[in-house]
Amino acid sequence: MRKRDRVLEESIEKTNNHKIDLLHTQVLEIKNSAHIIHEEVKGSNTFLNTLSGSFDKGKQSMTSVYERFEGMLQQKNNRLSIYIGGILTILFIIVWKFMLG
């Protein structure tokens, strides 16, 4: 081989090695980003599962309160108490709004 060919071959090999190093760096960055995304998704899924359980408990509580309230409405003696409680609640909200300004 001639000297010029060897110099050209070394130059090409040096350029290839440099490009391989750049590619390796980019692959590592992508891997790290994928790992970060994976951890974020895992945390979000855990949060959503917890939130879903909380909503289920809240739904059960609301159903229980609704059933009790419905039972109270069926009894005529409790209707007056419910009306008075509702009026007091509305008055409380009005006073509260005026206090906040």
C-alpha positions as CSV (number, residue, x, y, z in Angstrom):
1,M,0.0,0.0,0.0
2,R,1.1,3.4,-0.6
3,K,1.7,6.0,2.1
4,R,-1.2,8.2,0.8
5,D,-3.6,5.3,1.1
6,R,-2.5,4.4,4.6
7,V,-2.9,8.1,5.7
8,L,-6.4,8.2,4.1
9,E,-7.3,4.9,5.7
10,E,-6.2,6.1,9.2
11,S,-8.1,9.3,8.7
12,I,-11.3,7.4,7.8
13,E,-10.8,5.1,10.8
14,K,-10.2,8.1,13.1
15,T,-13.4,9.7,11.8
16,N,-15.3,6.4,12.2
17,N,-14.1,6.0,15.8
18,H,-15.1,9.6,16.6
19,K,-18.6,9.0,15.1
20,I,-18.9,5.7,17.1
21,D,-18.0,7.6,20.3
22,L,-20.7,10.2,19.5
23,L,-23.3,7.5,18.7
24,H,-22.4,5.7,22.0
25,T,-22.9,9.0,23.9
26,Q,-26.3,9.6,22.3
27,V,-27.4,6.0,23.0
28,L,-26.4,6.4,26.7
29,E,-28.4,9.7,26.8
30,I,-31.5,8.0,25.3
31,K,-31.1,5.1,27.8
32,N,-31.0,7.5,30.7
33,S,-34.0,9.4,29.4
34,A,-35.9,6.1,29.0
35,H,-35.0,5.1,32.5
36,I,-36.2,8.5,33.9
37,I,-39.5,8.2,31.9
38,H,-40.0,4.6,33.2
39,E,-39.6,5.8,36.8
40,E,-42.0,8.7,36.2
41,V,-44.6,6.4,34.7
42,K,-44.2,3.9,37.5
43,G,-44.7,6.7,40.1
44,S,-47.7,8.0,38.2
45,N,-49.4,4.6,38.1
46,T,-48.9,4.1,41.8
47,F,-50.4,7.6,42.4
48,L,-53.4,6.8,40.1
49,N,-54.0,3.4,41.8
50,T,-54.0,5.2,45.2
51,L,-56.3,7.9,43.9
52,S,-58.7,5.3,42.5
53,G,-58.9,3.6,45.8
54,S,-59.7,6.9,47.5
55,F,-62.4,7.6,45.0
56,D,-63.9,4.2,45.6
57,K,-64.0,4.8,49.4
58,G,-65.5,8.3,48.8
59,K,-68.2,6.8,46.6
60,Q,-69.0,4.2,49.2
61,S,-69.2,7.0,51.9
62,M,-71.4,9.2,49.7
63,T,-73.7,6.2,49.0
64,S,-74.0,5.5,52.7
65,V,-74.8,9.2,53.5
66,Y,-77.4,9.3,50.6
67,E,-79.1,6.2,51.9
68,R,-79.3,7.6,55.4
69,F,-80.6,10.9,54.1
70,E,-83.2,9.2,52.0
71,G,-84.3,7.2,55.1
72,M,-84.6,10.4,57.1
73,L,-86.7,11.9,54.4
74,Q,-89.1,9.0,54.5
75,Q,-89.9,9.7,58.1
76,K,-92.2,12.8,58.5
77,N,-90.8,13.7,61.9
78,N,-87.3,14.2,60.4
79,R,-88.4,16.4,57.5
80,L,-88.7,19.5,59.7
81,S,-85.2,18.9,61.1
82,I,-83.8,18.5,57.6
83,Y,-85.4,21.8,56.4
84,I,-84.1,23.7,59.4
85,G,-80.6,22.2,58.9
86,G,-80.7,23.2,55.2
87,I,-81.7,26.8,56.1
88,L,-79.0,27.1,58.7
89,T,-76.4,25.8,56.2
90,I,-77.5,28.3,53.6
91,L,-77.4,31.1,56.2
92,F,-73.9,30.0,57.3
93,I,-72.7,30.1,53.7
94,I,-74.1,33.6,53.2
95,V,-72.5,34.9,56.4
96,W,-69.3,33.2,55.5
97,K,-69.2,34.9,52.0
98,F,-69.8,38.3,53.6
99,M,-67.0,37.8,56.1
100,L,-64.6,37.0,53.4
101,G,-65.5,40.2,51.6
